[in-house]
């Protein structure tokens, strides 16, 4: 953490550890030259390797103590063997159980079972699971179909990192209403809008290419030809951010039926939450049948609403909501992403 960027070393002389700019920052070097793994509670990576005795290797995880220039062992997976001889590969390294730290699987020494190891370290860092990141998921896949190397994220994960991007991902089947199927997703920027609404992209965290920014009063956002996916009661989910201290109330209109929706503050315009609302949808989409989002009238006209949509069938109004809407195919409809900015 003393030097920005990766630090590198090799088995050849003259040895030492080098910063990403080529500066030699230590004359000592880790004996481990294998996988990097996010294991303990800090944002630096640890070292995954094996203890090789000339014929078999036992998996281990070490941490480089840069103050004392030495390796500290965090885990020795006694009773396991690594794969591929001196390469010392695990069966798999991946964020399998959630959190954002990684798990590792080694085979038992008698080849009768696989053992999964997970960290017990506590962390103060809370981010999306690494499997939300498509670049990382690809890295998990290549371990078994290509050259064995640890997976990497599509964003910088380390000391001094910025807030990672919000994953453009949803749970298959959604929730509510029973049944399964993938949600239908409708981005705000793909809808019809007017009354002062603009599509912006200056606040981080939205899905798609932008969010719908509502004026202090008036404005609408509408989706037409939305399939009811069998019709009946659905859950429409709005993903939104609201960076003020008071709630905002808007109106959802589906097929002419209106209902108020109250969005609670999320803490900032880049902190996102998902709110679900029940609604009855038609059996099939009807050309020209609109689902729209428009503004409510509130007492703080100095604030603007951003509504950024990832899909759904709905009227969203509230002066500070970016709304991303999504509608699951079978029994639930959802909306994701709504936020505003002062």
LUMNUMAR-61566 format. One record per residue: residue in three letters; x, y, z of N, C-alpha, C, O, CB in turn. Coordinates in steps of 0.02 Angstrom, whole numbers, plus 50000, padded with zeros to 5 digits. Atoms other than C-alpha are relative to their C-alpha. Glycine has a CB too. Layout:
ALAXYZXYZXYZXYZXYZ;...
END
This chain:
UNK500404993850000500005000050000500425006450000500155011849991499545000150060;UNK499584994050000501505011750010500125002749930500305008549922500674998350033;UNK499874998150069501655012249820499384998549958499124992949960500634996349971;UNK500605001050041500215014649699500144994949945500694994749917499765006649970;UNK499945004850055499915000649574500284993350024500424992350083500455002849947;UNK499735006749985500524982749565500735000450020501095005050001499914995449940;UNK499305001049984502164977149639500214993349971499824988549973500145000550077;UNK499805006050037503184964049547500674997550024501085001250051500035001549926;UNK499375003249985504604951849577500064993749957499574991549927500064998350076;UNK499875005950041505384936849492500484995450037500784997450087500285002049930;UNK499555004849968506394921349535500735001349983501174999050018499814993049980;UNK499324998850022507934927549442500335005550041499995009750071500025001949925;UNK499624994749966509294938249518499985006449958499885005849897500744997850013;UNK499754998849932509604951849571499464999750054499615001050112500325006650003;UNK500525000649949507934949149660499725006750021499835011849989500284996450060;UNK500324993949975506954961749760499295000849974499064996949932500415006049981;UNK500684998350020505224969249740500025006949967500375011449991499515000050061;UNK499994993850039504884983049614499295002949996498804999349993500274998749929;UNK500644996750011503504995949600499824999749926500234997549885500025007450024;UNK500235000450069502484997349441500405004849955500405004149894499265001649996;UNK499594995450039503635011649387500714997549991501125000749957500015006850034;UNK499335002850007505175000449401500475001750057501054999750056500305002349937;UNK499584998349942505815007349566500084993950045499594990650062499685005950040;UNK499875005649955506634994149675499835002250071500165006750098500744997549995;UNK500244997849935505724995549842500194995350056500074996750115499265000949998;UNK499775004849949506434980349931500544995649969500494993649911499414995750027;UNK499495004750024507994969649915499784992850011500044988249980500675001450035;UNK500285006649989507024954849983499404999049955499135003849928499804998950074;UNK500585001550042505634946149888499634994050029499944989850062500214998749927;UNK500375005949979504244933749925500254993849963500414994149904499245000949988;UNK499835006350033504684915649889499424997449958499514993049916500224994850051;UNK500605002150037502914913549822499975003849933499975009949932499365001350042;UNK500074997050067502774916549634499454996049965499594991749923500684999849958;UNK500555004050025501044910049592499375004249995499365009149957499874993950045;UNK500634996450004499254916149619499975005750050500295005550103499414995150013;UNK500214995049951498634932249701499284998550019498894996149978500075007249971;UNK500685001649977497044930649806499785005450049500185007550092499974992950032;UNK500294995549950495914942749900499744995650057499234992250050499425004549970;UNK500145004949948495854933450065499815003250067499295001550095500594995550010;UNK500154997449934495934943750224499585006449994499275007549942500655001550040;UNK500474994449999495024959850271500235006349966499825010749954499845001650069;UNK499794993950033496114972950188499964999249924499784993949899500735001950021;UNK500105000050072496124977550004500614997749960500584997149899499815006949977;UNK499425002950034497864971049965499894992649988499534989350025500655001250041;UNK500075007150014498004953949886500524996050039501084998350052500074998649925;UNK499555004749969498774939149974500284995349946500104995949888499654996150057;UNK499655004450046499824925349894499794992850010499854990050064500765000750008;UNK500215007049999499154908149852500544995849965500734997449908499294999049966;UNK499475004150028500464894649822499964993050030499424991050054500715003250012;UNK499985006549968500984877549885500704998750028501195001850006499804994449950;UNK499365002449974502354869349987500184993849959499874988549967499964998350077;UNK499815005250047503224858549856500584996050029501104998850048500195003049931;UNK499475004149971504254843749918500394996149947500804991849964499704995150050;UNK499665003450054504864837949750499574995149963499734993049907500604996550026;UNK500465004650033503404826549711499285002350005498895001449958500074993050030;UNK500684997549991501804834349782500045006850035500545008550067499574995050041;UNK500044993549967501264851449844499395000550044498854998050026500005005649949;UNK500554998849954500174856349991499805007349996500235011750003500184998050074;UNK500234993150010499104871949964500115004450061500085002150118499285000049982;UNK499904995249945499444887550067499835007149975499825008449915500734999850026;UNK500104992950013499044906150077500445004050048500415003050109499245002150008;UNK499554995849961500334918850137499855007349988499535009249940500734998449984;UNK500054992750007500384937650164500705002950004501105000950047499535003150056;UNK499354996849999501894948350125500015005750051499645010650045500185002749930;UNK499904994849949502424958450277500535004849973501135003549979500224996850070;UNK499534995450033503194973350188500425004050050500945006750032499625004849955;UNK499604996449950503784981250351500624996050020501154998850032499585001450061;UNK499455004349979504874966250394500274995749943500704991549954499784995650057;UNK499775003550060505114959550217500004992450009500514989149999500715002449982;UNK500065007249991504484942050254499294997749987498825001749990500224998050071;UNK500665003050009503044930350217499714997850067500074995150110500024994149952;UNK500365002349940501754927050353499474995049976499054996849934499675005950040;UNK500485005050022500754910950333499315001250031499255001850092500254993050018;UNK500694999249976498854913250346499634993450000499194992350041499645005149956;UNK500355006550006498304895750294500474995049968500784996449917499345000749959;UNK499705005850033499114879050259499464994649997499224992350049500654997550039;UNK500565004750010497834866950187500254992950008500294989149959499675001149930;UNK499745006749986498514851450270499504994749978498904995349990500164999350075;UNK500445005350025497824835650192499775001049929499374997149904499414999450044;UNK500174998750071497674843250018500624999949958501195000549983499635006849993;UNK499464999450049498724842949862499805005149948499215006049932500164993149968;UNK500104995650057498924855849726500004996049936500144990049937500545005549998;UNK500025003350066498764851849541500585002349956500895007449969499335001549965;UNK499534998150053499934852149392500725000850023501075005450002499775006349968;UNK499305000249981501564848149479500255006450030499955009150076500414998349941;UNK499694994049971502694862949512499595006349990499715011350024500685001049971;UNK500434994150009501364875049447499595001450062499445007250076499544998949940;UNK500344998949937500444872449610499325003249996499145007350038500425004250043;UNK500674997150008498704876749548499504997050048499534991050062499754999149928;UNK500575002949965497164874849657499514997149949499594998149889499655005450045;UNK500545002250044495634866249586499635006049973499475006449914499514995250036;UNK500354993950020494774883249583500115005350052500125003950112499254998749990;UNK500004994149957494974900549656499465004749975499475006649916500715003650001;UNK500554995750022493414911549652499625002650061499664999750115499534996249953;UNK500474997549949492204922049754499374995949994498904997849958499865007849991;UNK500545004850008491004907649776499425001250048498854999850031500264993150008;UNK500514999849948490064911549936499735007050013499365008150061500294997350064;UNK500234993249988489754930149918500535003950038501115001950037499335000050040;UNK499504995449973490584944250016500395002549939500095003149886500484996550053;UNK499604998550059492004949749901500684996550005501074996549958500105007749993;UNK499395003949994493424939349970499914993449963499354991249950500184998750074;UNK500025006050041493874923549875500064993750041500384993650094500545000349947;UNK499915006749973493724905249917500494996249955500624998249898499324996350006;UNK499545004250039494924891749859499824992750012499664990750068500755001550018;UNK500145007149995494644873349823500644996149982500954997449930499414997949952;UNK499465004850014496004860049834499724992950005499234991850040500605001150049;UNK500185007149994495864841249812500334997150063500864999350083500234995949936;UNK499695003349943496174830149962500584995749976500604993749918499484995750039;UNK499395003650019497814820849964499874992949977500294990049943500484999950059;UNK500175006850024496934804149935499555000149939499334994949915499664996050056;UNK500394999150061495964811249786499284997350006499004995049956500344996649943;UNK500685002449991494274806349861499495005750009498895004550009499964995450059;UNK500464994549986493554823749892500325006649981500925007049969499785000050074;UNK499764993250008493694842249862499865003850064499345002850096499655003549939;UNK500094995949941493924854450005499965007349980500375009849941500584998950051;UNK500094992950011493304872350000500225003850062499985002450117499275001749981;UNK499754995949944494214885050110499765007249990499775009849935500774999750004;UNK500224993050002493544902250154500335003850057500505000950108499235000550004;UNK499704996049948494254916550255499545000650060498935000250054500185006949973;UNK500384998449940493714919850434500145007250022499915009450075500164995150057;UNK499824993149983494424937550433499415004749991499025004049944500595002349956;UNK500524994950004493244952050466500265005849958500855007549960499805002450072;UNK499814994250041493244966650344499515005750010498925004750024500034998049926;UNK500434994149998492584984350349499795002249930499425007149923500365005750036;UNK500154998250069492464984850159499384996249977499354990149984500604998649954;UNK500625003150024490754981550084499895002149927499755007949913499395002050044;UNK500124998750071490584980149895499604994249972499474989350007500675001049961;UNK500355005550032489644969349772500454993849996501064994449997499765002049929;UNK499605006050007490184951249757500395000449934500175003649886499554993750001;UNK499584999750060491574948749629499664996649941499794998349884500684997050013;UNK500335003550054490474936849530499485004449964499225002549912499664993850027;UNK500424995250036489384951949486500375003049940500055005649894499775005650047;UNK499584996950052490834957549374500124995149943500424989849955500675002550031;UNK499925004850056490824949349200500724998449984500874992849964499665002749939;UNK499305001350012492704951249180500264994850051500634990250033500435006550005;UNK499795004849948492964941949345499714993049986500064988049993499775002550069;UNK500315006550014491724928149297500364996549942500454990449943499265000949982;UNK499615002950055492684925649135500664997150026500874991850004500135005349946;UNK499385002549971494274923849237499914993550039500344989250038500305005250045;UNK500155006349965493464910449344499934994349950500174988849962499355000750042;UNK500095005250051492994901049186500664997949969500764992049956499525002549946;UNK499395001850037494714901949107500464995550042500904992250014500385006449980;UNK499585004449959495494892949256499934992749980500404988849988499835000850074;UNK500135007150017494724876749193500004998749925499984992949904499354997850029;UNK500015001250073494724879549005500605003249965500675002649904499355002949970;UNK499414996850030496344889248978500594999450047500634994750086499855007349984;UNK499415000149958497974893349063499815001950071499445006650082500545004949973;UNK500204999049931497844892449252500315006350029500915006650043500214994050043;UNK499804993849968497944910049321499425002550043498855000750030500215005349947;UNK500554997649957496964919049457499555004849962499775008149916500295003550062;UNK500464995350033495414928849405500145007250023500385008450078499274998250015;UNK499914992949985495504947849399499345003649987498935001449947500575003149957;UNK500614996150009494134960949411500075004849941500625006249918499845004050064;UNK500014995250055493624972849273500065007250025500025011949986499374999349960;UNK499894993449970493894987549393500564999350051500744993850071499335002750034;UNK499465000249952495284992349513499734998350069499295001850095500375006750003;UNK500185002149932495084983049679500645000050040501064995650032499654993050001;UNK499384999449961496424988549802499985006250042499485009850045500605000149955;UNK499964994249957496995001949921499915006449961500225007449908500675000150037;UNK500144993750034496335019149873499524999449943499465004049903500635002849975;UNK500475001050055495025011849756499415004850004499225007050058499764992850000;UNK500634996250003493525021949699499424995250011499514989150011499935003749932;UNK500605004249995491745015649723499934996049936499914999049882499365004350014;UNK500045004050061491585001049602499355001349963498865003549994500084992650016;UNK500614998850038490295002049462499434995550024499554990050048500134998849926;UNK500585004049983488534995949496499914994549948499884996149888499365004450006;UNK500065005450050488344978849414499365000549960498825001749989500054993250034;UNK500595000250043487154978049267499764992849997499854989349947500155002849928;UNK500175007049992486444961649327499354999550040499215004050080500574996050035;UNK500615001049962484804955049395499924992650015500224988449982499385002749962;UNK500125006949979484194939349481499484996949954498944999749945499774999750073;UNK500475003450044483344927049363499384998350040499424995450094500324993649970;UNK500625001549966481524925549410499735005750042499145005850058500084994150042;UNK500234994549959481454941549512499714997550065499924992350091499495004149962;UNK500325002149938480354940649666499285002449999499115007149964500375002750062;UNK500704998049994478524941749711499574996949947499794996049890499955007549996;UNK500485002450048477004934549628500074992849981499644990149945500035004049939;UNK499905007050018477694916949615500244999249929500205004049890499374996150011;UNK499795001250069478374909149458500715002249989501025005350033499555003549952;UNK499304998550014480054911449374500065003949936499595007249914500424993849997;UNK499884996650062480814918249217500445006150009500495008850065499365002049968;UNK499564994249996482004932249177499595006449995499095006649960500524999849944;UNK500374993750003481434950249203500105003549934500635003249904500215004550057;UNK499944995550056481064961749058500275006650027500045009150078499315000949963;UNK499674994049975482144977249076499895005749952499995005049891500764998750010;UNK500134994050041481704994549013500425005750027500305008050083499245001850000;UNK499584994449980483025008049022499635006649993499225007549948500645000149959;UNK500324993450003482475025849058500145003449933499705006649903500255004550057;UNK499824996450062483425032248906499664997149939499675000349886500744999849991;UNK500365002950057482415020548794499275001849999498915000249951500084992550001;UNK500704998149997480745027748848499875006649964500325009949938499785000550071;UNK500204993550027479785042748785499945004850058499645003250109499324999549961;UNK500004995449944480025058048893499895007149975499995008649916500664999550039;UNK500124993150018479595076448896499855004050062499955001850118499435000549951;UNK500174995749944479035090949003500605002350040500555003850099499544996550046;UNK499404997749966480825095849044500464994550021501004995850048499805003950060;UNK499575005749983481525078349071500584999749951500495000549891499604993350000;UNK499415001050042483295075849006500344993550019500244991050075500505005950007;UNK499615006049986484415060548993500725002250014501055005049971499974994949941;UNK499344997949978486025063549090500424994050021500174988450027499955005150058;UNK499555005549980487535053349142500555002450047501074999250054500324996949939;UNK499474997149959488495064249264500034997250071500514998550106499915007450004;UNK499995003149934488035054649423500164992649992499834989149954499335001050038;UNK499785007050007488905037849444499484995350029499094997150073500674998950034;UNK500405005349970487975021749477499394998049961499064993149979499795002150066;UNK500595001850039486615021549345500164994149955500744992749940499755006049959;UNK499925005350049486335006849229499855002749931499545008049923499544994050017;UNK500124997750067486275008249042500465005749982501035006150005499285002049991;UNK499594994550025486905024048957499845006750033500175011750018499935000649926;UNK500174993749967486075037249066499404999250045499124993850052499885005449949;UNK500605000049959484665041949181499565005949981499795010849952500195000450075;UNK500484994750016483105052549162500005005150057499875003450114499284997149989;UNK499954994649951483305069149251499375004349995499275007849946500645004349988;UNK500634996349999481635076749299500105007050026500535008250069499484996350042;UNK499994993249972481345095249329499645000150067499384995050090499675005049951;UNK500304999449934480675101749494499254998549999498984996150048500115006950029;UNK500715001650006478885100049431499864998149928500205000449882499565005950024;UNK500175002250067478065091949282500494994749976500904992150014500005005949953;UNK499565005050029478945080049165499684993150002499294991550047500674999950035;UNK500265006850000478545062249117500504995449964500924997749926499324999649965;UNK499605005250032479385046049064499544994249988499214991850035500634998050044;UNK500525004950019478385032848972500294994449957500714995649913499435003449963;UNK499845005850042478605015348901499354997349970498864996550006500374994550041;UNK500595002750034477375008448774500154992949977500724990749975499805004449940;UNK499935006850027477054990848707500374995450048500794991550027500355000249934;UNK499685004349950477574982448869499594993750008498984993950017500075003750068;UNK500345006449994477164964048880499824998550073500254999050116500444994349971;UNK500225001649932476154959149033500224993150023500114991450081499265000350004;UNK499735006549980476964941749032499484995750037499614993450093500615001050043;UNK500515004149969475374932349069499485004050038498955001350055500324995150046;UNK500484995749965474524946849156499954998550074500244993750099499334999349969;UNK500125001049928473974948449336500465004150043500805008750019500084992850017;UNK499604996349951474844954549492500744999049989500984993349982499814998050072;UNK499275000150009476674958849469500325004750051499985008750083500195002149927;UNK499614995349959478034967549567500445004049953500855001249917500424996350054;UNK499574995550040478814982549481500535002850047500375005650100499585005849967;UNK499464997749957480514986749552500335006249970500485006449911500524994550010;UNK499664993950018481305003849547500675000250036500704999750097499585006350016;UNK499354999149969483155005649577500165007449999500175010549945500564995849963;UNK499974992749997483455023249636500515002350051500734998550094499315002950017;UNK499584996749950484575035149732499675006750017499425010249974500725001149973;UNK500324993949977483925049549836500445003250054500445001050111499284998650028;UNK499514997149955485225060749916499765006050039500145010750049500595002049961;UNK500254994749956484115071850022499794996850065499794990750071499415003949968;UNK500165002649933483555070150203499274998250008499084995250059500195005050052;UNK500715001449994481685068650169499774995749942500064995849888499595006550002;UNK500275004550052480665056050071499675004049945499475009849955499494995150031;UNK500354996950057479925060149900499454995349978499544989249974500505001449941;UNK500575004050021478235054249842499825001549928499765007349908499395001350046;UNK500194999250070477795051349660499404995749984499074993250029500584998449954;UNK500595003950019476465042249561500194995249945500514996949896499445004749977;UNK499925005350050476505025949466499334999049965498824997949998500264993350033;UNK500615001050038475225024149327500104994149953500534994349909499795006549960;UNK499985005950044474955007249246499314999049971498834997650007500234993750040;UNK500645001350032473565005549118499455004650025498875002650027499804992850011;UNK500494995249976472715020949187499884999750075499605004450103499364999049966;UNK500085000649928472735014649367500595003250035501175001450022499934992550022;UNK499464996149968473725026549478500074998150073499584996450106499865007549993;UNK499875000949929474535024149646500625004150018501075005049978500114992550017;UNK499424996149977475735034649749500564995350020500444989750043499805004450060;UNK499405003749979477515028449780500435004850040500565010450017500384997149938;UNK499564995949959478605035249919500704997050000500804991250017499745000650072;UNK499305002050001480495034349898500365003050061500355009050071500355002349934;UNK499644997849941481515035250058500715002249980500994999649932500034994550053;UNK499314997950016483215044150060500484994150002500414989650043500225005550050;UNK499495005450003484695033050016500685002350027501144998350032500084997549930;UNK499374997549972486065044250088500415004249952500755008849973500414994350022;UNK499654995950050486795051049926499714998349932499334993649925500774998750001;UNK500255001050068486445052349740500344994149966500134992149911500095006349959;UNK499675005850029487635037949707499924993850042500254988750030500735001449989;UNK500175005949959486955026249841499324997549978498825001149982500015001750076;UNK500605002550033485655015049762499634994950042499944990850076500184996949933;UNK500435005049968484205005249833499474997949950499355001249900499685002950065;UNK500535002550043482814995049755499345000150038499304997650094500164992949974;UNK500674999749969480974998149793499524996349955499504997649895499775007350012;UNK500495003750038479614986249739499295002450013499115004050070500054992650015;UNK500704998149994477794990649706499584994949962499754992949907499885007249972;UNK500465004650033476364978949664499575003749949499385009549959499564996550051;UNK500424997150052475354982149507499684994349961499954988849959500405004749953;UNK500345004950042474114972849396500145001849928500005007449906499234999850014;UNK499814998850069474714971149217499514996449953499204991549973500724997749986;UNK500435003450049473724966649060500334993549977500924992349990499875004649939;UNK499765006550022473904949448983500565000749950501084997549957499444995949971;UNK499504999050053474874955248830500105007449989499705011550009499794996449935;UNK499904993050016475624971248770499515002249947499324998249904500735001349977;UNK500464997250049474474982348671500335006149969500535010650005499315001950032;UNK499674994350032475184994348543499695006550023499085007350022499954999549924;UNK500244993449978475055011948608499785000350072499635005750097499445002149957;UNK500204999949930474625006548785500605002350041501094998750045499754993050023;UNK499404997449968475795017248889500054998150073499564997450109500015007549995;UNK499825000149930476635014249053500465005950008500975006249974500334993050023;UNK499614994050000477335030649104500205002250070499915000050120499635005649967;UNK499764997349937478275039749239499975007549996500235010549949500724997650015;UNK500034992850001477895057549282500145002650071500224998750118499325002649974;UNK499794997149937478255069749423499445001350048498885003050029500355006249988;UNK500464997749950477395072549584500165007350017500685009949997500034995550063;UNK499884993149980477235089749657500205000050072499834997550114499375004549988;UNK499795000049931478225092349813500165007050022500115011749983500604995450010;UNK499934993349972478645106749925500715002649994500875007950022499795000050072;UNK499314997650006480475108249879500195000849928500564996749901500494995150035;UNK499904999350073480525114949702500735001249981500885001249921499595005649975;UNK499314998850019482385118349712500364993649982500944993849959500375003450057;UNK499675006250015482765099949687499774997249934499194998149915499894994950056;UNK500175003050063482805090649524499974992450008500324989650050500505002049944;UNK500045007349996482335072649496500374996949943500304999149885499304997750000;UNK499705003950052483385060649402499684993350001499634990150054500764999650007;UNK500305006650001482555045249346500364996149947500294997549887499245000349987;UNK499625003850048483695032549266499734993049999499694989950052500755000050017;UNK500365006149999482875016749209500364994349970500684994749918499385000749968;UNK499805006250029483364999449185499384996149988499454990049983500494996350043;UNK500545003450027481684994449141499385000350040499455000450102500184993549989;UNK500625001749970479884993149187499465004049972499555008549931500035000750073;UNK500624998050024478174997549158499745004950048499365002750091499544994349989;UNK500234996149945477825012349262500055007349990500405009749946500364998150059;UNK499974992949994477545030449300500425001550060500244999550116499305003350005;UNK499624998349942478895036949410500035007450005500265010749958500704996949999;UNK499864993049992478845054049476500205001150070499944998050116499415004249982;UNK499764998149936479715061149618500585004249983500985002549939500164994150046;UNK499484995750021480885074849613500654997150022500915001450057499905006850026;UNK499345002049985482475065949646500044992749990500354989350031500215001950068;UNK499925007150009482305049049575500254998449932499975000749882499374996550014;UNK499825003150062483245040349442499674993450002499774989850051500784999549990;UNK500315006449992482225025349404500194995349944500124996949885499265000850003;UNK499855005450046482815009549323499454995050010499354992750066500714996950012;UNK500565004449991481354998349291500134993449967500424993249912499375003049973;UNK499955006450034481344979949254499384995950013499094996350067500624996150023;UNK500605004049991479914967949228500154992749986500314990949929499455002549954;UNK499875007050011480154949249254499484996949954498914999249952500034996450066;UNK500445002950050479404938149123499414996350029498874996549999500394995449956;UNK500555004249977478334927049230499565003750048499045006250029500254993750031;UNK500484997749952477614933449389500185006550034499785008850075499904995050049;UNK499864993749967478484949149442500285005049951500615003249903500474999050059;UNK499764994550042478864965749365500425004450044500255005450102499425004049966;UNK499614995849956480214976949428500275006149966500305006649905500544996150028;UNK499714993850025480984993849411500635001250038500655000550099499515005950007;UNK499374998849967482764998049448500285006749981500245008449922500504994649985;UNK499624994050007483695014249463499615006549998499335008449947500394999649941;UNK500294993449999482995030549517500415004350046500585002150101499274999950022;UNK499624995749955483945045249587499955007149979499805008649921500724997850003;UNK500034993050016483995063749594500615003750024501025000950060499385003150028;UNK499444996149976485225077549622499785007150014499355009749979500584999949949;UNK500224993249984485065094449702500215004949946500075010949952500295002250068;
END
